[in-house]
Amino acid sequence: MAKVFLTQQQHHDTSPAKTFGEIITVYQPNTQVYGDTPHFVDVARRFLRSADEDDFILPLGDPVLGAILTMVMCEKFGIVNILKFDRKTQSYSSYSIDVEGQPIGV
């Protein structure tokens, strides 16, 4: 079963994301990045150690934490699957970003 790595729990109902896999929350609620980021990168690497290429990132909360999770997933696989909530359909859509497959100069 795929996993959905949730940046941090917010006041959103993330239960529709369970259709993509088991939800695993990486950072504590209300965590904010100030100053140095190595600690946050280490936490992301620890959580994503068990990640597979088919897993997802659900970025909620601090955008820097979402960027760190995305970076670590790209570092590991060269590709990252992101979930985005669609308010109209009240569901999540997935987007695959293939960093290695992008043309240079775009």
C-alpha positions as CSV (number, residue, x, y, z in Angstrom):
1,M,0.0,0.0,0.0
2,A,1.3,3.5,-0.9
3,K,1.9,6.1,1.7
4,V,0.9,9.8,1.9
5,F,3.5,11.8,3.8
6,L,1.6,14.8,5.2
7,T,3.8,17.7,6.0
8,Q,1.9,18.6,9.2
9,Q,-1.7,18.2,10.4
10,Q,-3.8,21.4,10.0
11,H,-7.4,22.2,10.4
12,H,-8.3,20.4,7.1
13,D,-10.0,17.1,6.7
14,T,-7.4,15.0,5.1
15,S,-9.4,11.8,5.1
16,P,-10.1,11.9,1.3
17,A,-6.3,11.5,0.8
18,K,-6.6,8.0,2.4
19,T,-7.7,6.8,-1.0
20,F,-4.1,7.3,-2.1
21,G,-2.6,5.4,0.9
22,E,-1.8,5.4,4.6
23,I,-1.3,9.0,5.9
24,I,1.9,9.6,7.8
25,T,2.4,13.0,9.5
26,V,6.0,14.1,9.4
27,Y,6.2,17.3,11.5
28,Q,4.2,18.4,14.6
29,P,1.3,20.9,14.1
30,N,2.4,24.5,14.4
31,T,6.0,23.7,13.5
32,Q,7.6,26.7,11.8
33,V,11.0,26.9,10.2
34,Y,13.2,29.8,11.5
35,G,16.8,30.0,10.7
36,D,18.8,26.8,9.9
37,T,17.1,23.9,8.2
38,P,19.4,20.9,8.7
39,H,17.3,19.5,11.6
40,F,14.1,19.6,9.4
41,V,16.0,17.9,6.5
42,D,17.1,15.2,8.8
43,V,13.6,14.6,10.1
44,A,12.3,14.4,6.4
45,R,15.1,11.9,5.5
46,R,14.2,9.8,8.5
47,F,10.5,9.7,7.6
48,L,11.1,9.2,3.9
49,R,13.6,6.4,4.5
50,S,10.7,4.0,4.0
51,A,9.2,5.8,1.1
52,D,8.7,4.3,-2.4
53,E,8.6,6.0,-5.7
54,D,4.9,5.6,-5.8
55,D,4.2,7.4,-2.5
56,F,2.8,10.9,-2.2
57,I,3.6,14.2,-0.5
58,L,0.6,16.2,0.9
59,P,2.1,19.6,1.6
60,L,0.0,21.4,4.3
61,G,1.2,24.1,6.8
62,D,4.6,25.7,6.6
63,P,5.6,26.0,2.9
64,V,9.3,25.5,3.7
65,L,8.5,22.1,5.3
66,G,6.6,21.1,2.2
67,A,9.6,22.2,0.1
68,I,11.9,20.1,2.2
69,L,9.8,17.0,1.9
70,T,9.6,17.5,-1.9
71,M,13.3,18.0,-2.1
72,V,14.1,14.9,-0.1
73,M,11.7,12.8,-2.2
74,C,13.3,14.2,-5.4
75,E,16.8,13.5,-4.0
76,K,15.8,9.9,-3.4
77,F,13.9,9.1,-6.6
78,G,14.2,12.0,-9.1
79,I,10.4,12.1,-9.0
80,V,7.8,13.2,-6.5
81,N,4.0,12.7,-6.4
82,I,2.1,15.6,-4.9
83,L,-1.5,15.7,-3.8
84,K,-3.5,18.8,-4.3
85,F,-7.0,19.4,-2.9
86,D,-9.7,20.5,-5.4
87,R,-12.4,22.5,-3.6
88,K,-14.9,22.0,-6.3
89,T,-14.9,18.2,-6.2
90,Q,-13.9,18.0,-2.6
91,S,-11.2,15.5,-3.5
92,Y,-7.5,15.2,-4.1
93,S,-5.7,15.0,-7.4
94,S,-2.2,13.7,-7.9
95,Y,0.6,15.3,-9.9
96,S,3.9,13.7,-10.7
97,I,6.9,15.9,-11.0
98,D,9.8,14.2,-12.8
99,V,12.8,16.4,-12.2
100,E,15.1,14.3,-14.3
101,G,12.7,14.2,-17.2
102,Q,12.4,18.0,-17.6
103,P,14.2,19.7,-20.6
104,I,17.0,22.1,-19.6
105,G,16.3,25.8,-20.1
106,V,12.6,25.7,-19.2
